[in-house]
C-alpha cells in the first residue's frame, strides 16, 4: 500500500510502553478533566451536570497487561467513509479529526472503528475520539502518566529507543502503523 503521507514531515504519535502501564487510568481522568470538564478539577467535575468524557480508555489485553486505547488515525480509516455527515475528516498532516458541530449522532463511526476508539458522548448525541490534543505541545494523557507508559514521539524514535523491549505479540501491531 502506498503511504499517502510519506512526503509529510515525520509526525509524533502516541505510543504505549505496555510493560509500564499499571492501569491506573490517570490518562483517562486527565483527558476527561482537561478536554470535556467545565471546571477542569476532579472534585468539581464529579458534580457537573454532564459527566466529563475521556477520549481514550484503558483496556486489559490478557496476560500482556493493559493498553490505553485511542484513535490510531488509520491510513485507511473506515470511519471516514462511514460518516454520512462528513464530521470526520483527514487533515493535511494525516490526522483524522472529528468536527463535532457536523456530527449528527448516527454513530456509524463507532460501529466501523477496528480499535473501538470512537466513543458515544450520549449527553450531546455526538461521537468523540482522541485528537492528540491538537494545538498542544504534548497530549494531556502523556503529560500526566505517572509511570511513563505513554510516550509522544515519531514511530522511528519509538522503535529506536524501545524496539528491543517490545513484546513479540505487539510487534505486528507496530508494523501496521
Secondary structure, DSSP 8 states (H G I E B T S, - for coil): ---TTTTS----EEEE-GGG-----HHHHHHHHHHH-SS-SHHHHTT-SS----S-EEEE-GGG-EEEE-----TT-HHHHH-TT--EEE-TTS-EEE-TTT--S--HHHHH-TT---EEEGGGTEEE---TTTTSSS-HHHHT-TTS-EEEE-HHHHHHHHGGGS-HHHHHHHHT-
